[in-house]
């Protein structure tokens, strides 16, 4: 199964989802991209995923246009902005779904406040995508 996870910057939410799904099932072909890609993975995202045994360090932020001519079984947007401005794909998209998550990168405060928000979003991502995966594969 080939899956593209799409968000605004491809620095946080989509990277966490990609890492989680690959960790959950290494037979999945999972990619992530951004509408306006940033500069690599947010260090807080790396830290909170590492707490769950998932390494997303060293990943680059990728522009969604790099995938425009490819086909996917699932295109999943994880923020409202990506859902609203998702480009037209030349390849076949069998299913397009949206699971919106708050952007933890917008959190202002101490390191403790920020890391708490990243953990909250990570846990919501894991819960949502674990449920989704089980429903797709009827586990």
C-alpha positions in Angstrom: 0.0 0.0 0.0 1.3 3.4 -1.0 0.5 6.4 1.2 1.3 10.1 1.0 0.9 12.2 4.2 0.5 15.9 3.5 0.7 19.0 5.7 1.9 22.6 5.4 5.6 22.4 6.1 6.5 18.7 6.3 8.5 19.5 9.4 6.3 18.0 12.2 2.9 16.4 11.9 3.3 14.7 8.5 6.8 13.5 9.5 5.5 12.1 12.8 2.7 10.2 10.9 5.2 8.9 8.3 7.5 7.6 11.1 4.7 6.1 13.0 3.2 4.2 10.1 6.6 2.9 9.0 7.2 1.7 12.5 3.8 0.1 12.7 4.1 -1.8 9.4 7.4 -1.7 7.5 5.6 -3.2 4.4 3.8 0.1 3.9 5.2 2.6 1.4 4.8 5.8 3.3 5.9 9.3 2.2 5.3 12.7 3.6 5.4 16.1 2.0 4.5 19.8 2.5 2.6 22.4 0.6 5.3 24.9 1.6 8.2 22.7 2.8 10.3 23.9 5.7 13.9 23.2 6.6 13.9 19.6 7.9 12.2 18.0 10.8 11.4 20.0 13.9 13.8 18.9 16.8 10.8 18.7 19.2 9.1 16.3 16.8 12.3 14.2 16.7 12.5 14.1 20.5 8.9 13.1 21.2 9.0 10.4 18.5 12.3 9.0 19.8 10.5 8.6 23.2 8.3 6.0 21.4 11.3 4.3 19.8 10.8 5.9 16.4 13.6 7.8 14.7 12.6 10.6 12.3 15.9 12.5 12.6 17.8 13.3 9.4 14.7 13.5 7.2 14.3 16.4 4.8 11.2 18.4 4.1 9.8 17.6 0.7 7.6 19.6 -1.6 4.4 17.9 -2.5 5.0 18.7 -6.2 7.7 16.0 -6.2 4.9 13.5 -6.0 2.4 15.1 -8.4 2.8 12.5 -11.1 2.7 9.5 -8.8 -0.3 7.3 -7.8 -1.2 6.6 -4.2 -3.7 4.3 -2.5 -4.2 7.0 0.2 -3.5 10.7 0.3 -4.0 11.8 3.9 -4.0 15.5 4.8 -3.1 16.2 8.5 -3.8 19.9 8.6 -6.7 22.1 7.4 -4.4 24.3 5.2 -3.1 21.2 3.2 -6.7 20.0 2.8 -7.8 23.4 1.4 -4.9 23.9 -1.0 -4.1 20.3 -1.9 -2.8 20.3 -5.5 -4.3 18.2 -8.3 -2.4 15.0 -8.9 -1.7 13.6 -12.3 -1.5 10.1 -10.9 -4.4 8.1 -9.4 -5.4 8.8 -5.9 -7.7 6.0 -4.8 -8.7 7.5 -1.4 -8.3 11.0 -0.1 -9.0 11.5 3.6 -8.4 14.2 6.2 -7.3 13.9 9.8 -6.7 17.4 11.2 -4.2 17.9 14.0 -3.2 21.1 15.8 0.2 22.5 14.8 2.5 22.1 17.9 5.0 24.4 16.2 2.7 27.3 17.0 3.0 26.7 20.7 4.6 29.5 22.7 6.1 29.1 26.1 8.8 27.4 28.0 10.5 24.2 26.7 8.3 22.3 29.1 5.1 23.8 27.7 6.2 23.2 24.1 7.3 19.6 24.6 4.0 18.9 26.4 2.1 20.1 23.3 4.3 18.0 21.0 3.6 14.9 23.1 -0.1 15.6 23.0 -0.1 15.9 19.2 2.1 12.8 18.9 -0.3 10.8 21.1 -3.3 11.9 19.1 -1.5 11.0 15.9 -0.7 7.5 17.2 -4.2 6.9 18.4 -5.9 8.1 15.2 -3.5 6.3 12.8 -3.5 3.1 14.9 -7.3 3.0 14.7 -7.3 3.9 10.9 -4.7 1.1 10.2 -6.7 -1.4 12.1 -9.9 -0.5 10.2 -8.1 -0.7 6.8 -6.5 -4.1 7.6 -9.3 -5.3 9.9 -6.9 -6.2 12.6 
